[in-house]
């Protein structure tokens, strides 16, 4: 199969659906297993929603693909950083200052505000260093590092793709 035959809009639509699907999966997992998401978890959820929304913009208006691709890449790299930091907190909980135990940083303040606006989606009730869900030896934060890195690679693929 020749990937260059697939329309650019389809690539953006696939990314948008994938990101929205990840959020839906996370919400379902949270509900079924009674998980308590932390502020960094919620911020990553917000980044997935933002990437999905930007990808939707790329689907609707593909003529400015460089704008969409650049925004997706920046958001994905931010996600890699946040998820890596949370993974570090989970690996070395004694060295990390726990979310909510110090003065709230910008991310925590934004998550708190979002949690008051839409609690079913953004309410943070857990601790950043806890690993409540592990699959194949990786915590949700570890998986998120991999997914955000894959999204960044996807953005690089879209950037290098011929219009």
Backbone as CSV, one residue per row, in Angstrom:
resi,resn,N_x,N_y,N_z,CA_x,CA_y,CA_z,C_x,C_y,C_z
1,UNK,0.838,-1.172,0.000,0.000,0.000,0.000,0.889,1.244,0.000
2,UNK,0.581,2.168,-0.852,1.336,3.405,-0.973,0.711,4.457,-0.043
3,UNK,1.461,4.843,0.993,0.932,5.784,1.978,0.704,7.176,1.403
4,UNK,1.400,7.506,0.318,1.232,8.836,-0.267,-0.133,8.992,-0.948
5,UNK,-0.824,7.883,-1.185,-2.159,7.955,-1.787,-3.253,8.288,-0.771
6,UNK,-2.920,8.188,0.510,-3.907,8.486,1.547,-3.994,10.003,1.698
7,UNK,-5.196,10.570,1.604,-5.340,12.030,1.702,-4.865,12.566,3.058
8,UNK,-4.314,13.762,3.036,-3.823,14.414,4.247,-4.923,14.515,5.301
9,UNK,-6.125,14.804,4.858,-7.247,14.921,5.802,-7.472,13.629,6.575
10,UNK,-7.258,12.497,5.946,-7.438,11.209,6.619,-6.409,11.020,7.731
11,UNK,-5.186,11.493,7.505,-4.147,11.395,8.537,-4.525,12.235,9.757
12,UNK,-5.026,13.449,9.501,-5.444,14.306,10.604,-6.651,13.711,11.330
13,UNK,-7.611,13.180,10.578,-8.800,12.578,11.188,-8.420,11.381,12.056
14,UNK,-7.484,10.575,11.588,-7.037,9.407,12.351,-6.407,9.833,13.666
15,UNK,-5.587,10.870,13.622,-4.955,11.362,14.851,-6.004,11.917,15.817
16,UNK,-6.951,12.686,15.297,-8.002,13.245,16.156,-8.801,12.123,16.818
17,UNK,-9.232,11.150,16.032,-9.999,10.034,16.597,-9.177,9.247,17.608
18,UNK,-7.896,9.060,17.320,-7.019,8.345,18.242,-6.890,9.064,19.575
19,UNK,-6.696,10.369,19.538,-6.562,11.148,20.778,-7.850,11.160,21.578
20,UNK,-8.970,11.383,20.897,-10.251,11.374,21.600,-10.552,9.975,22.142
21,UNK,-10.165,8.948,21.401,-10.336,7.577,21.867,-9.500,7.276,23.097
22,UNK,-8.264,7.804,23.147,-7.424,7.623,24.332,-8.054,8.248,25.566
23,UNK,-8.617,9.428,25.402,-9.281,10.090,26.529,-10.489,9.275,26.970
24,UNK,-11.276,8.792,26.029,-12.448,7.970,26.367,-12.018,6.686,27.083
25,UNK,-10.947,6.060,26.595,-10.432,4.849,27.237,-9.974,5.157,28.662
26,UNK,-9.262,6.272,28.835,-8.802,6.661,30.163,-9.954,6.916,31.122
27,UNK,-10.995,7.577,30.626,-12.170,7.831,31.468,-12.875,6.527,31.843
28,UNK,-12.989,5.616,30.885,-13.629,4.326,31.161,-12.813,3.529,32.182
29,UNK,-11.502,3.529,32.006,-10.623,2.829,32.940,-10.721,3.450,34.335
30,UNK,-10.754,4.764,34.381,-10.887,5.472,35.653,-12.174,5.067,36.359
31,UNK,-13.245,4.996,35.616,-14.537,4.652,36.208,-14.596,3.180,36.622
32,UNK,-14.154,2.281,35.747,-14.244,0.846,36.033,-13.351,0.428,37.197
33,UNK,-12.139,0.994,37.254,-11.187,0.592,38.285,-11.136,1.553,39.463
34,UNK,-11.996,2.568,39.429,-12.054,3.579,40.485,-10.684,4.219,40.724
35,UNK,-10.045,4.623,39.627,-8.739,5.271,39.707,-8.911,6.735,40.097
36,UNK,-7.906,7.275,40.753,-7.912,8.679,41.160,-6.833,9.416,40.373
37,UNK,-7.215,10.148,39.339,-6.201,10.833,38.532,-5.588,12.009,39.297
38,UNK,-4.298,12.209,39.063,-3.581,13.305,39.714,-3.578,14.535,38.800
39,UNK,-3.078,15.669,39.281,-3.025,16.860,38.429,-2.231,16.648,37.133
40,UNK,-1.126,15.903,37.192,-0.359,15.664,35.966,-1.106,14.743,35.009
41,UNK,-1.856,13.788,35.555,-2.688,12.915,34.712,-3.739,13.743,33.969
42,UNK,-4.374,14.634,34.704,-5.416,15.473,34.108,-4.807,16.409,33.063
43,UNK,-3.615,16.935,33.340,-2.969,17.812,32.365,-2.648,17.039,31.085
44,UNK,-2.209,15.793,31.216,-1.959,14.963,30.038,-3.257,14.696,29.286
45,UNK,-4.330,14.483,30.006,-5.645,14.303,29.376,-6.002,15.546,28.567
46,UNK,-5.753,16.716,29.154,-6.003,17.982,28.462,-5.146,18.082,27.197
47,UNK,-3.884,17.664,27.282,-3.016,17.713,26.099,-3.532,16.794,24.991
48,UNK,-4.011,15.597,25.362,-4.592,14.706,24.344,-5.805,15.365,23.688
49,UNK,-6.638,16.025,24.496,-7.798,16.710,23.929,-7.374,17.857,23.014
50,UNK,-6.347,18.602,23.417,-5.857,19.699,22.585,-5.265,19.183,21.277
51,UNK,-4.480,18.112,21.350,-3.906,17.536,20.130,-5.026,17.052,19.211
52,UNK,-6.031,16.391,19.776,-7.167,15.935,18.979,-7.903,17.088,18.326
53,UNK,-8.054,18.178,19.058,-8.742,19.353,18.516,-7.927,20.006,17.403
54,UNK,-6.621,20.109,17.611,-5.752,20.670,16.568,-5.769,19.769,15.333
55,UNK,-5.737,18.457,15.539,-5.807,17.526,14.408,-7.141,17.664,13.679
56,UNK,-8.192,17.910,14.425,-9.496,18.165,13.808,-9.431,19.430,12.952
57,UNK,-8.709,20.438,13.444,-8.477,21.644,12.638,-7.748,21.312,11.350
58,UNK,-6.774,20.412,11.430,-6.062,19.974,10.229,-6.960,19.229,9.261
59,UNK,-7.921,18.501,9.799,-8.885,17.808,8.955,-9.796,18.810,8.238
60,UNK,-10.250,19.819,8.989,-11.191,20.784,8.421,-10.522,21.793,7.486
61,UNK,-9.268,22.131,7.760,-8.571,23.143,6.972,-7.138,22.679,6.691
62,UNK,-6.970,21.685,5.822,-5.639,21.106,5.599,-4.675,22.011,4.822
63,UNK,-5.167,23.122,4.282,-4.283,23.977,3.479,-3.189,24.636,4.319
64,UNK,-3.408,24.788,5.622,-2.378,25.353,6.499,-1.798,24.246,7.386
65,UNK,-1.446,23.149,6.755,-1.015,21.973,7.514,0.194,22.244,8.375
66,UNK,1.095,23.134,7.959,2.292,23.404,8.751,1.927,23.981,10.117
67,UNK,0.909,24.799,10.161,0.446,25.343,11.435,-0.052,24.219,12.343
68,UNK,-0.867,23.345,11.795,-1.422,22.235,12.570,-0.325,21.270,13.018
69,UNK,0.566,20.944,12.098,1.633,19.986,12.414,2.556,20.560,13.487
70,UNK,2.902,21.842,13.375,3.775,22.461,14.373,3.109,22.464,15.745
71,UNK,1.825,22.799,15.796,1.106,22.813,17.078,1.031,21.408,17.672
72,UNK,0.772,20.415,16.840,0.713,19.023,17.313,2.066,18.606,17.865
73,UNK,3.142,18.930,17.160,4.487,18.561,17.602,4.826,19.213,18.941
74,UNK,4.529,20.496,19.087,4.824,21.199,20.342,4.027,20.593,21.497
75,UNK,2.733,20.350,21.286,1.898,19.757,22.332,2.365,18.345,22.685
76,UNK,2.753,17.573,21.682,3.224,16.200,21.930,4.533,16.217,22.720
77,UNK,5.448,17.123,22.381,6.709,17.204,23.107,6.482,17.688,24.540
78,UNK,5.541,18.596,24.732,5.169,19.004,26.084,4.632,17.798,26.849
79,UNK,3.808,17.007,26.187,3.270,15.795,26.808,4.360,14.812,27.180
80,UNK,5.362,14.645,26.317,6.491,13.762,26.640,7.171,14.248,27.912
81,UNK,7.373,15.554,28.005,8.031,16.113,29.185,7.229,15.904,30.460
82,UNK,5.941,16.181,30.413,5.089,16.034,31.597,4.987,14.564,32.008
83,UNK,4.769,13.678,31.050,4.644,12.252,31.362,5.971,11.676,31.857
84,UNK,7.089,12.160,31.313,8.402,11.713,31.786,8.628,12.169,33.222
85,UNK,8.249,13.405,33.516,8.385,13.910,34.885,7.531,13.083,35.846
86,UNK,6.310,12.768,35.454,5.470,11.944,36.317,6.054,10.540,36.472
87,UNK,6.604,9.998,35.400,7.247,8.676,35.482,8.411,8.713,36.464
88,UNK,9.182,9.808,36.433,10.284,9.977,37.374,9.746,10.040,38.798
89,UNK,8.657,10.787,39.002,8.042,10.883,40.335,7.616,9.505,40.830
90,UNK,7.112,8.682,39.936,6.675,7.346,40.324,7.860,6.428,40.611
91,UNK,8.959,6.639,39.909,10.146,5.819,40.106,10.881,6.198,41.386
92,UNK,10.901,7.489,41.704,11.595,7.990,42.889,10.655,8.838,43.749
93,UNK,9.636,8.229,44.349,8.649,9.017,45.105,9.253,9.769,46.295
94,UNK,10.347,9.258,46.858,10.951,9.925,48.007,11.664,11.214,47.613
95,UNK,12.074,11.327,46.367,12.793,12.516,45.904,11.870,13.599,45.362
96,UNK,10.675,13.212,45.004,9.744,14.142,44.346,8.886,14.869,45.371
97,UNK,8.684,16.164,45.137,7.708,16.871,45.965,6.338,16.576,45.356
98,UNK,5.502,15.952,46.138,4.205,15.481,45.649,3.305,16.622,45.221
99,UNK,2.587,16.406,44.133,1.575,17.367,43.713,0.635,17.608,44.890
100,UNK,0.219,18.810,45.063,-0.752,19.223,46.070,-0.174,19.345,47.476
101,UNK,1.112,19.004,47.695,1.714,19.178,49.014,2.478,20.487,49.121
102,UNK,2.677,21.164,48.029,3.373,22.440,48.018,2.424,23.485,47.439
103,UNK,2.910,24.710,47.312,2.088,25.724,46.655,1.805,25.263,45.234
104,UNK,0.562,25.386,44.782,0.215,24.892,43.446,0.977,25.646,42.349
105,UNK,1.500,24.879,41.397,2.160,25.491,40.243,1.098,25.826,39.188
106,UNK,1.545,26.338,38.061,0.615,26.765,37.011,-0.266,25.610,36.520
107,UNK,0.336,24.445,36.316,-0.426,23.281,35.846,-1.499,22.912,36.869
108,UNK,-1.110,22.859,38.153,-2.077,22.472,39.186,-3.207,23.494,39.323
109,UNK,-2.879,24.772,39.192,-3.930,25.789,39.269,-4.900,25.666,38.097
110,UNK,-4.355,25.417,36.896,-5.208,25.266,35.720,-6.090,24.014,35.859
111,UNK,-5.495,22.913,36.318,-6.258,21.676,36.503,-7.343,21.872,37.560
112,UNK,-7.018,22.574,38.649,-8.031,22.850,39.675,-9.198,23.638,39.090
113,UNK,-8.882,24.655,38.284,-9.933,25.474,37.681,-10.781,24.629,36.732
114,UNK,-10.123,23.825,35.882,-10.864,22.955,34.965,-11.713,21.945,35.736
115,UNK,-11.174,21.428,36.847,-11.909,20.473,37.664,-13.176,21.062,38.254
116,UNK,-13.134,22.364,38.542,-14.351,23.024,39.048,-15.362,23.248,37.924
117,UNK,-14.879,23.427,36.688,-15.761,23.676,35.552,-16.397,22.381,35.043
118,UNK,-15.593,21.346,34.858,-16.071,20.061,34.322,-15.462,18.934,35.169
119,UNK,-16.015,18.688,36.360,-15.409,17.703,37.261,-15.359,16.284,36.698
120,UNK,-16.327,15.890,35.902,-16.331,14.519,35.373,-15.135,14.252,34.451
121,UNK,-14.548,15.290,33.912,-13.434,15.138,32.973,-12.104,15.576,33.565
122,UNK,-12.121,16.581,34.441,-10.870,17.212,34.858,-10.612,17.241,36.364
123,UNK,-11.430,16.612,37.193,-11.213,16.666,38.629,-10.046,15.772,39.025
124,UNK,-9.029,16.371,39.631,-7.845,15.630,40.074,-8.001,15.271,41.546
125,UNK,-7.946,13.979,41.852,-8.134,13.520,43.226,-7.006,12.616,43.707
126,UNK,-6.025,12.329,42.848,-4.973,11.382,43.200,-3.628,12.040,43.416
127,UNK,-2.640,11.204,43.653,-1.271,11.645,43.877,-0.409,11.286,42.672
128,UNK,0.466,12.198,42.303,1.261,12.030,41.083,2.261,10.885,41.168
129,UNK,2.701,10.531,42.367,3.715,9.481,42.484,3.123,8.078,42.612
130,UNK,1.806,7.984,42.719,1.208,6.649,42.867,0.995,5.998,41.501
131,UNK,1.166,4.676,41.490,0.928,3.887,40.275,-0.300,3.026,40.534
132,UNK,-1.453,3.553,40.210,-2.690,2.816,40.468,-2.990,1.781,39.398
133,UNK,-2.448,1.974,38.206,-2.727,1.073,37.081,-1.420,0.753,36.384
134,UNK,-1.127,-0.525,36.255,0.088,-0.977,35.577,-0.318,-2.041,34.569
135,UNK,0.187,-1.903,33.351,-0.087,-2.882,32.297,1.233,-3.216,31.611
136,UNK,1.559,-4.497,31.547,2.817,-4.981,30.975,4.031,-4.316,31.641
137,UNK,3.911,-4.085,32.937,5.010,-3.518,33.709,5.166,-2.008,33.611
138,UNK,4.289,-1.353,32.863,4.376,0.096,32.694,3.156,0.777,33.305
139,UNK,3.411,1.880,34.020,2.306,2.651,34.590,1.640,3.459,33.477
140,UNK,0.520,4.076,33.816,-0.180,4.895,32.831,0.711,6.057,32.369
141,UNK,1.500,6.623,33.292,2.420,7.702,32.914,3.479,7.194,31.938
142,UNK,3.989,5.978,32.165,4.972,5.391,31.246,4.374,5.202,29.857
143,UNK,3.151,4.693,29.808,2.474,4.512,28.520,2.264,5.853,27.841
144,UNK,1.962,6.868,28.646,1.723,8.191,28.089,2.989,8.759,27.451
145,UNK,4.150,8.505,28.038,5.419,8.930,27.417,5.513,8.341,26.018
146,UNK,5.236,7.044,25.922,5.332,6.359,24.625,4.320,6.899,23.620
147,UNK,3.099,7.151,24.079,2.061,7.640,23.166,2.376,9.055,22.692
148,UNK,2.800,9.933,23.611,3.154,11.284,23.193,4.349,11.272,22.234
149,UNK,5.324,10.386,22.475,6.462,10.266,21.561,5.993,9.783,20.188
150,UNK,5.039,8.849,20.171,4.488,8.370,18.898,3.741,9.491,18.171
151,UNK,3.039,10.333,18.921,2.337,11.463,18.295,3.343,12.447,17.716
152,UNK,4.454,12.688,18.427,5.498,13.575,17.901,6.087,12.992,16.615
153,UNK,6.302,11.682,16.584,6.799,11.026,15.363,5.770,11.135,14.242
154,UNK,4.511,11.006,14.581,3.413,11.145,13.619,3.433,12.552,13.025
155,UNK,3.659,13.558,13.881,3.737,14.943,13.403,4.927,15.107,12.460
156,UNK,6.048,14.486,12.789,7.220,14.547,11.911,6.902,13.889,10.562
157,UNK,6.180,12.787,10.609,5.756,12.123,9.372,4.875,13.047,8.544
158,UNK,3.925,13.700,9.204,3.033,14.636,8.483,3.811,15.818,7.923
159,UNK,4.817,16.276,8.644,5.629,17.402,8.173,6.421,17.033,6.919
160,UNK,6.895,15.797,6.877,7.695,15.353,5.745,6.886,14.846,4.569
161,UNK,5.601,14.741,4.753,4.719,14.216,3.708,4.453,15.271,2.648
162,UNK,4.440,14.841,1.440,4.107,15.752,0.332,2.623,16.111,0.400
163,UNK,2.324,17.359,0.121,0.931,17.812,0.166,0.162,17.129,-0.913
